[in-house]
Amino acid sequence: MGDLPGNGVAGDGAARGQDGKAFTLFETKDVSVQVVRLGPDAALYAATLPSGKVYRLKADAAAKQDESSAEVVFDAAQFDGRMLPTKRPTERRRPSRTTSGI
């Protein structure tokens, strides 16, 4: 993963402070962080296993974040099976044209 413009995340997974020195942006007791994505709100989202939690991280943080300081936005253990709402606009579909009587 290369540097992402404007978010301070380096290819080695470490964040860079204002002094240019690398530091760990997020630390977890989970076995691994499976996915890290930049959200439309300029926050980083980190999905962990085996807990199944997704954390919202401050991409511009100046200090390490951990499970107690990062916001949990999804917890698989609390998921009740219902579909999660999306923030995508509803798609408008044109009525289909049908032929009749042929």
Backbone as CSV, one residue per row, in Angstrom:
resi,resn,N_x,N_y,N_z,CA_x,CA_y,CA_z,C_x,C_y,C_z
1,MET,0.856,-1.176,0.000,0.000,0.000,0.000,0.892,1.225,0.000
2,GLY,0.734,2.080,-0.949,1.521,3.301,-1.022,0.900,4.404,-0.202
3,ASP,1.573,5.519,-0.139,1.031,6.657,0.595,-0.273,7.104,-0.032
4,LEU,-1.240,7.412,0.800,-2.504,7.966,0.337,-2.422,9.472,0.539
5,PRO,-2.708,10.254,-0.489,-2.550,11.705,-0.398,-3.335,12.317,0.752
6,GLY,-2.661,13.080,1.570,-3.330,13.883,2.575,-3.785,13.171,3.819
7,ASN,-3.483,11.877,4.000,-3.979,11.236,5.209,-2.884,10.819,6.172
8,GLY,-1.632,11.007,5.810,-0.559,10.723,6.740,-0.262,9.256,6.939
9,VAL,-0.783,8.379,6.115,-0.530,6.955,6.267,0.552,6.551,5.281
10,ALA,1.595,5.957,5.786,2.713,5.558,4.939,2.563,4.111,4.508
11,GLY,3.313,3.714,3.510,3.243,2.370,2.981,3.613,1.292,3.974
12,ASP,4.330,1.632,5.033,4.698,0.626,6.021,3.625,0.464,7.094
13,GLY,2.501,1.133,6.954,1.405,1.019,7.912,1.541,1.952,9.096
14,ALA,2.602,2.718,9.146,2.801,3.656,10.242,2.369,5.048,9.800
15,ALA,1.911,5.819,10.757,1.547,7.203,10.477,2.788,8.067,10.666
16,ARG,2.776,9.232,10.082,3.886,10.171,10.221,3.407,11.363,11.036
17,GLY,4.151,11.694,12.063,3.831,12.852,12.875,4.253,14.122,12.175
18,GLN,3.992,15.247,12.797,4.377,16.535,12.220,5.891,16.646,12.082
19,ASP,6.603,15.888,12.908,8.063,15.906,12.835,8.596,14.955,11.760
20,GLY,7.691,14.251,11.060,8.086,13.337,9.998,8.441,11.939,10.472
21,LYS,8.456,11.730,11.786,8.791,10.411,12.328,7.570,9.499,12.317
22,ALA,7.813,8.226,12.021,6.730,7.241,11.972,6.294,6.855,13.383
23,PHE,4.991,6.610,13.520,4.469,6.044,14.757,3.308,5.127,14.404
24,THR,2.988,4.211,15.304,1.881,3.282,15.090,0.583,4.045,15.266
25,LEU,-0.269,4.030,14.256,-1.533,4.759,14.308,-2.581,4.024,15.124
26,PHE,-2.614,2.694,15.033,-3.637,1.905,15.718,-3.036,0.609,16.216
27,GLU,-3.355,0.273,17.459,-2.891,-0.978,18.033,-4.092,-1.734,18.587
28,THR,-4.145,-3.021,18.298,-5.259,-3.848,18.741,-4.754,-5.133,19.371
29,LYS,-5.566,-5.713,20.249,-5.248,-7.010,20.840,-5.710,-8.145,19.935
30,ASP,-6.482,-7.809,18.898,-6.920,-8.824,17.934,-5.714,-9.418,17.221
31,VAL,-5.937,-10.553,16.573,-4.872,-11.237,15.852,-4.390,-10.409,14.667
32,SER,-5.339,-9.775,13.955,-4.928,-9.011,12.780,-5.928,-7.927,12.424
33,VAL,-5.410,-6.963,11.684,-6.250,-5.964,11.026,-6.336,-6.422,9.578
34,GLN,-7.534,-6.781,9.130,-7.715,-7.356,7.802,-7.806,-6.324,6.698
35,VAL,-8.470,-5.203,6.986,-8.706,-4.186,5.956,-8.595,-2.811,6.589
36,VAL,-7.981,-1.890,5.859,-7.965,-0.481,6.248,-8.422,0.305,5.029
37,ARG,-9.436,1.111,5.201,-9.975,1.908,4.095,-10.146,3.359,4.528
38,LEU,-9.950,4.255,3.587,-10.197,5.671,3.798,-11.654,5.946,3.463
39,GLY,-12.384,6.504,4.415,-13.804,6.776,4.219,-14.045,8.138,3.604
40,PRO,-15.278,8.392,3.167,-15.621,9.679,2.561,-15.530,10.829,3.548
41,ASP,-15.486,10.501,4.841,-15.371,11.515,5.882,-13.916,11.773,6.289
42,ALA,-12.954,11.246,5.508,-11.515,11.384,5.728,-11.022,10.626,6.955
43,ALA,-11.848,9.750,7.499,-11.419,8.875,8.590,-10.933,7.566,7.997
44,LEU,-10.082,6.887,8.736,-9.659,5.550,8.344,-10.524,4.546,9.080
45,TYR,-10.886,3.476,8.409,-11.663,2.405,9.011,-10.827,1.140,8.997
46,ALA,-10.689,0.501,10.165,-9.881,-0.703,10.303,-10.769,-1.839,10.787
47,ALA,-10.792,-2.941,10.020,-11.571,-4.124,10.376,-10.640,-5.160,10.989
48,THR,-11.002,-5.677,12.163,-10.139,-6.598,12.895,-10.749,-7.991,13.000
49,LEU,-9.848,-8.974,13.132,-10.247,-10.368,13.345,-9.472,-10.915,14.530
50,PRO,-10.025,-11.783,15.314,-11.288,-12.481,15.143,-12.499,-11.780,15.757
51,SER,-12.322,-10.608,16.368,-13.458,-9.964,17.046,-14.538,-9.492,16.095
52,GLY,-14.182,-9.207,14.836,-15.175,-8.737,13.876,-15.595,-7.302,14.104
53,LYS,-14.711,-6.514,14.663,-15.034,-5.106,14.906,-14.431,-4.231,13.811
54,VAL,-15.118,-3.122,13.536,-14.608,-2.102,12.630,-14.470,-0.825,13.451
55,TYR,-13.273,-0.266,13.405,-12.961,0.943,14.168,-12.831,2.130,13.233
56,ARG,-13.317,3.280,13.695,-13.132,4.543,12.981,-11.935,5.230,13.613
57,LEU,-10.910,5.475,12.804,-9.670,6.072,13.287,-9.525,7.494,12.762
58,LYS,-8.912,8.320,13.536,-8.608,9.678,13.085,-7.331,9.612,12.265
59,ALA,-7.443,9.852,10.978,-6.285,9.755,10.081,-5.224,10.788,10.400
60,ASP,-5.632,11.909,10.992,-4.675,12.967,11.304,-4.218,12.937,12.766
61,ALA,-4.430,11.799,13.427,-4.058,11.685,14.837,-2.561,11.892,15.024
62,ALA,-2.208,12.488,16.129,-0.800,12.745,16.442,-0.249,11.701,17.414
63,ALA,-1.121,10.803,17.886,-0.697,9.766,18.830,-1.398,8.458,18.504
64,LYS,-0.835,7.373,19.008,-1.385,6.043,18.760,-2.809,5.928,19.304
65,GLN,-3.673,5.290,18.536,-5.028,4.985,18.958,-5.099,3.481,19.245
66,ASP,-5.995,3.117,20.153,-6.180,1.702,20.447,-7.664,1.425,20.628
67,GLU,-7.984,0.219,21.087,-9.386,-0.179,21.213,-10.177,0.693,22.188
68,SER,-9.491,1.324,23.129,-10.198,2.167,24.096,-10.396,3.597,23.593
69,SER,-9.583,4.027,22.622,-9.695,5.410,22.150,-10.332,5.539,20.765
70,ALA,-10.366,4.457,19.995,-10.986,4.499,18.661,-12.468,4.138,18.776
71,GLU,-13.266,4.738,17.933,-14.708,4.491,17.940,-15.032,3.188,17.217
72,VAL,-15.809,2.306,17.876,-16.278,1.080,17.233,-17.531,1.440,16.440
73,VAL,-17.488,1.230,15.123,-18.648,1.542,14.288,-19.416,0.289,13.869
74,PHE,-18.801,-0.873,14.052,-19.484,-2.137,13.784,-18.876,-3.199,14.679
75,ASP,-19.748,-4.031,15.267,-19.304,-5.129,16.112,-20.095,-6.366,15.714
76,ALA,-19.426,-7.342,15.102,-20.100,-8.542,14.616,-20.805,-9.293,15.745
77,ALA,-20.276,-9.222,16.956,-20.902,-9.911,18.090,-22.254,-9.303,18.454
78,GLN,-22.465,-8.050,18.094,-23.729,-7.366,18.387,-24.684,-7.342,17.205
79,PHE,-24.241,-7.868,16.069,-25.042,-7.835,14.840,-26.220,-8.781,14.974
80,ASP,-27.418,-8.284,14.722,-28.624,-9.103,14.903,-29.151,-9.712,13.609
81,GLY,-28.408,-9.579,12.534,-28.809,-10.207,11.272,-29.621,-9.319,10.352
82,ARG,-30.082,-8.174,10.831,-30.830,-7.271,9.954,-29.879,-6.517,9.053
83,MET,-30.372,-6.128,7.910,-29.557,-5.368,6.964,-29.221,-4.007,7.562
84,LEU,-28.005,-3.578,7.330,-27.588,-2.260,7.788,-28.029,-1.206,6.776
85,PRO,-28.439,-0.043,7.241,-28.817,1.013,6.292,-27.595,1.506,5.538
86,THR,-27.804,1.877,4.311,-26.719,2.459,3.522,-26.984,3.938,3.373
87,LYS,-25.967,4.666,3.054,-26.123,6.102,2.849,-26.117,6.435,1.374
88,ARG,-26.262,5.415,0.554,-26.312,5.645,-0.887,-27.705,6.134,-1.262
89,PRO,-27.779,7.043,-2.197,-29.109,7.487,-2.638,-29.832,6.328,-3.297
90,THR,-31.129,6.309,-3.113,-31.895,5.227,-3.719,-31.842,5.348,-5.229
91,GLU,-31.733,4.226,-5.835,-31.627,4.189,-7.294,-33.021,4.324,-7.891
92,ARG,-33.135,5.202,-8.841,-34.417,5.353,-9.526,-34.400,4.488,-10.774
93,ARG,-35.416,3.681,-10.898,-35.502,2.812,-12.058,-36.646,3.274,-12.950
94,ARG,-36.374,3.208,-14.221,-37.421,3.554,-15.171,-38.391,2.392,-15.270
95,PRO,-39.667,2.686,-15.404,-40.624,1.589,-15.571,-40.303,0.820,-16.853
96,SER,-40.420,-0.468,-16.768,-40.129,-1.257,-17.959,-41.290,-1.139,-18.947
97,ARG,-40.926,-1.160,-20.206,-41.958,-1.090,-21.255,-42.366,-2.513,-21.592
98,THR,-43.616,-2.729,-21.590,-44.108,-4.063,-21.931,-45.004,-3.962,-23.154
99,THR,-44.993,-5.005,-23.903,-45.915,-5.041,-25.050,-47.129,-5.821,-24.611
100,SER,-48.238,-5.422,-25.089,-49.458,-6.115,-24.680,-50.171,-6.671,-25.895
101,GLY,-50.799,-7.830,-25.710,-51.670,-8.420,-26.724,-50.964,-9.033,-27.913
102,ILE,-49.689,-9.216,-27.886,-49.057,-9.826,-29.052,-48.664,-11.225,-28.749
